[in-house]
Amino acid sequence: MYALVYNSNFIHHLKDNIYISPEPGVPEYDEYLKWVEEGNTPLPPDPEPEPEPLTAQQKLEAAGLSIEELKELLGL
């Protein structure tokens, strides 16, 4: 059984727990292609994990603002 790897250039061979590079001439990749030609379908990749929410400080930094600048903008 094979699984696709999310956002990667590899195929995960679940039985042997190896990652296969999809390049012509790689024996494991040729085996994978044969497996697909036989009517098999790889498992879809796991969904990309949700990023952790940003803290208020991180949001300010991303906006290029300091707390003092934000207070000034808000008239506080």
Number of C-alpha atoms within 10 A of each C-alpha: 13 22 17 20 17 13 10 9 12 17 21 19 18 13 8 9 9 13 18 20 15 16 12 10 8 12 13 18 19 15 11 20 14 12 15 13 10 9 7 13 13 15 13 11 14 11 9 8 6 6 6 6 8 10 9 10 12 12 12 15 12 10 9 9 14 12 12 10 13 12 11 10 9 8 7 8
